[in-house]
Amino acid sequence: MSEQITDWLANSEDDMIALLEKLVNTDSSSYDKKGVDAAGDVIAEFLKEHGISMDTIPIETHGDALRATVAPSGQSGNRPILLMGHRDTVFPKGEPVRRPFTIKDGIAYGPGVADMKGGLVINAFILAAFAKFGGSPAPLVGLFTGDEEIGSPSSRPHIEAEARNACAVFNSEPGRPSGNIVTGRKGGVFFRCTVEGKAAHSGANFQDGVSAIEELSRKIQAWHGLTDFDKGQTVNVGLITGGQSINTVAPSASCQIDVRYVEPDDRQEIVGKITKIAKTCFVEGTSAAIDIQGEFRPLKQSDNSQSLFEQYSANANQAGLSIKGEFSGGCADSGFAAAVGAPTLCGVGPVGGEVHSPDEFLDLSSIVPRAQAIALTILGLQPPAKQN
């Protein structure tokens, strides 16, 4: 059984690259629901061709979620195995036209080629392999979501619901440039703060104005002062807007704040400090409001996740790979799965790098062995039965 699956995956490399090209050349910016759903149509067509059942979970504001299922071999009441991936990218609409899928010396380029359309490809082909040959010890669920790059505001409840029931979760974010996978990630909280002041002519009656920009600048200094490298905690104000004109005391200003942390227990403290600074008035006469725009949970390696990693690493060796685990400061949907108790691995997709940039790349030689490593791990799992 294992040889049938691994051989079929090896013989499917050209088809994998063809599917990757279709996905990369399909616009799917996070806020472009039509485009993200079009990328879903590419996946749905592939799944249908391979006889895999699939349901569409309608999402009004972002790309729909697709849920594919492959039945286990024989009768099984075991808890399912979850394969996850997101279809959206960070790039603006029209990027695939400006910078379409290309290959040079075995390296593929294009928007989202590594993050994470390469991972979608191997998830789809793994589902197809088990649909064709059987052998899975538990039901396989493939979840293809559409808003991870903006914090999965619509997909999170679906991810958590699937992960609560899963005995193992593989999130096929890109493998590290080193070839390793991700066994730990920071959590992230993304805020928006708006400040209100009072407009006045900056020359004629400056004293009548209350500068929202001055207030925001003082808050930014206080927020940045919360960064603690020893704890792995960072605060970054990455976007600011404000003001009316150069000769007007600014009546309003706003910013977006990125907070990263390592330990789950640190979340409440840092969120409290961010909020307290927002509510503190540094410039008399100003007011402020703050809210959370999106959030990721940290990926923490539990004992069960460590065991899953050891199994994966051993099976990766069979596929010709030497795999270690790495920690990443980036966030991903894998944190949601781990936070509800599911044994979770991340970064098991093909090897790539320079993500979120025009130089994003994917090593095509890694597609087959990375798919084989997951498939072999699935074949060796001994999932627990569902609780009645």
N, C-alpha and C positions, 0 to 999 in steps of 0.2 A: 504493500500500500504506500509506504513512504517513498519508495523508488518511483512509483507511478506519478505521484504528486510532484516530487522534485524534478523528475525528468520532464514532465509536462510544463512546469514553470520555466525550466531551462530552454525548452523548445519554443516558448512563447515570448522570448525577448523582443523580437521584432514587433509583435503585436502590442506588447507593453509600451514600447516607444511610440507606436502609432497612436495609442490611446492618450499617452502623455502629450503628444503634439496637439491633439484635438482639444484637450483640457487647457493647455497653456494658451492656445490661440482663442479661447473663449473668454471674453471679458467677464470678470467676476469680482469687481470691487465691492467691498463690504456693504456699501450703501446703495449699490445698484442691484436691487432685488431681481429685476428681469435678467440681468447678466448672471447672477449667482444661480438662479433657477435654470438658466440655459446650460450652465456647467452641470447641474443636476440631471438635465435631460441627456447629456452625453453619457453619464454614468448609468442612468436608467436604461438607456438603449443597450449598453453593454450587458447589464444584468439580465435583461429580457432575452437577449441572444443566447445566454447560457442557462436559461430556464430557472432563474433565481427569482423567487417571489419578493416583492417590494411594496412597501406602503409609503405614501407621501404624507408627512405631517405638516399641514398648512400653517404658515407663519405670516402674518399680515405685514409686518414692518420690515422683515429681512428675508433672506433666502429660506425656502422651505427646508425642512429636514427630511432626509430619505432614510428609511429603515428597511434593510434587506435581511432576510433570514435564510439559513441553510439548515435543514434538519440533520440530526445526528444519525450515525449508523445504528440501525436497530431501534428498539424502544429505549428511551432514556428519560429519566426524570431529573437529570443533572442540571445544575445551574449553568446558564449560557456563558459563552466566551464572547467578549465584545471587541470589535475592531472599530476604531474611531478615526475620523479625519474631517477637516473643514475645507470647503470649496472656495471661500472668499479669499481675496488678496488685499494688500494694502495699497495697491497701485491705482491711480486715477483711471477713469473710464477712457478707453481708447488706447491704453498702453500696449495691448497685443498687436495693434495695427502699427504702432510706432516701432515696436521692438518684438517681432514675432519669434516663435520657437526656432532656434538654430542649433546645429551641432558642429563642434570643431574639436577634432582630435579626441573623440570619445566623451566630450563634456557637452552637456546640453545647457542652453541659456534661454531665458525668457521670463516674463513676470509670473511669479508663483511656481516656477519649475521645481524648486525644492520645498518651498513653504506654501502649500504642501501638496501640490498636485502629483508629485512623484509618489507620495504616501498613499494618495487615493488610488493610484494605479495598482500598487501592490496589494492593497486591501481588496480591491475588486477582483484581481486575479486569484488571490487566495480563496475568496468565496467561490469563484468559478471552479477552482481545482477540487475543492471538497464537494461541490455540487456534482461534479463529473465522476469522481472516484469514490466518494464516501470516506469514511475513516475518522470523522470527528467524534470525539467521545462525549460531546455536548452540543446543544444547538449553537450555531454561529450567528451572531448579530452584527451586521455592518451598519454603522450610523454615520451618515454623511451630512454634516451640518453646514451652516452658511453665514455665521457671524462671529467666528472666533477672534478675528483680528480687532474687533471692537469690544471684546470682553464677553462674548456669547450671551448677551442680554436675553435673547429669546430661546436659545438652544440649551442653556444651562439646566432648566428643569428636566428636559428630556435626557440629557447626559446623566444627570444624577439618578433619575429613575431607572435607566438601563444599568448603571454601574452598581446600584444597590443590590441588584439581582444577579450580578455577574461573579463568576469564580476567577476570572482573569480579564484584564483590560490591556490591549495593545493600542497605543496612540501613535500613529505613524507619521509624526512630525519628522523633519529631516534628521538623519544621523549626523553626528558631529563631523567636522572635517578630519578629525583624528580617526574616524571610523567607529568611535564609541557610541553608546546610547546614553540617554538621560535617565538617571535614577533619582534625581532631586531637582526641584525648581523653587524659586522664590514665589511668594504670593504677591499680588499687586492690587492696589486700590486706586481708582482714577476719579478724581474730584473735579468739580467746576465751582468756582467761587465768583460771585458778582458783587461789586461794591458800588454804592450810590453816594454821590456827593451833591454839590450845588454849583451850577454854572454861573460864571461871571466874566466880564471882560477883563483880560489879564493886564490891561494897562489902565483903563479908566476907573475900574472899581474892583481891583484884585482882592481887596480885603473882604468883599462880600461873598466870595466864592469859597467852596470847600472841595479840595482836590481829591477825587476818587483815585487818581493815579498815585498820588503821594501815599494815600492809605494802603493801596495795594502793594506798593513797593516796600513799605515797612513790613507788611505781612509776609511778603516773599522772603525777605531777609530772615524773619523768624522761622518760617517753614524750612528754609534751607539749613538753618542751624540745627535741625533735628536729625540730619544725616549722621549715622553712627556706623563707620566702616567695620568696627570690631563686631558689631551685631549683624552685619550684613544688611543694614537698613539704610535706604536712600530716599531722599525727597527731591523731586525735580519739578520746577514749574517750567513746562515746555512750551506753552502758548500763552500769550497775553494780548489783549485788545483793550482799547479805551480812548477816551477823549472825543472832543467834538471838532476842534480846530486848534491850530498852533497858538492862536491868541485868545483862547478861552480856557478858563480854569475847568479842568475835566469834571463833568457831572457824573460820569460812569466809567467803570473799567471792569474787566473780568480776566480770569486766567483758568488754565487747566493744570492740575497737579497730578504727578505720577509718584506713587509711593510703593516701594518694594520692601519686603521683609521676609525673613527665613522661617522663624518659628511661628506656628499657628497661634500660640498664646500671646504673641506680641501684637496681634492685629488690633485688639481692643484699645491697647495703650496708645499706639501711634495714631489711630483714627481719632481718639479722644483729644490728643494734642493738636492735631491738624484742625479739628473743629473748634477747639478753644481759641486758637490764634485767629481763626476766621471771625469769631464772635467778639474778639477784643477790639476796642476802638482806639486806634493810635492817633487819629486825627479827629478832633471834636467835630461833630456834625455829620459824620459818615455812618453808613450802615452797611451790613453785608449779609449775604446768604450763601450757604454752601450745600452741595448735595453730591452724592456718589453717582457717577455716570456708568461705572462698570467695575468689575472686580474678578480676580482670579484667586483661588486658594493655592497655598503652597503644595508642592508634591513632596511628601515625606515618605521615606522608604520604611514600611512596616516589615515585620518579620516575614509575613506572607509575600510581600513584594520582593524581599531579598531572596526568598526561596524561588520565586518565579524568575528572577534575574539569573540565578544559578542554573536553572533549567534552560533558559534561553541561551546563556553563554555557552553551555555544553553543546547545544544543538547548532549554534552558530559555528562552532568548531567543525562540525560535520559538513557544514556548507562552505568550509574553507576560510572562515573569518575568525579573528581573535578580538573579542569584545570585552571592553571594560565599561564601568558606569562612570558618568560624569555629572557634576552639578552645574546647573545653568541659572543665571540671573534672570533669564526670560521666563515668561508665564505661558501656560498652555491649558487646554481643557483637561489634561491629565490630572491637574490639581483637584478639579471637581470630583473626578472618579476616586482618587485616593482619599479625599476628605470624607467620603461616605463609606469608607472601609474596604474598597475593592483593591485586591493586589494589582498594581498598575506599573507598566513600563511605558516610557515615552522615548521619542527619538529613534524608533525602530524602523523608520522609513529609509529610503535610499540616502546615500551620503551626499551632502551638499553644503553650501556656505554662501556668504555674502548676502544673506536673505534681506529683504526689504530694500534692496539697492539695485541699480542697473546692472551690477556685476553678478547678480545671483546665478548660481550654477548648480548643476547636479551631475555626479559621476555616473554615467550610464552603466558602467561595469558593475555597479553595486546593486542594481535593481533586482536581478535574479537571486543572488545569494542572500540578500536581506529578506526577500519574500520566502525563500526556502527556510531560513532560520525561524521565522514565525510559524510557518506550516509545520515544521518538525516539532516545535515546541507544543503546538496544539495537539499533535498526534500523541505526544508523551504525557499530556496532562491527565490527572485523575480527579476530575471535578467532583465536589461534594454534591449530594442530592439536594433538591429543593426542600425547604422546610414547609410542611403543610400547616 
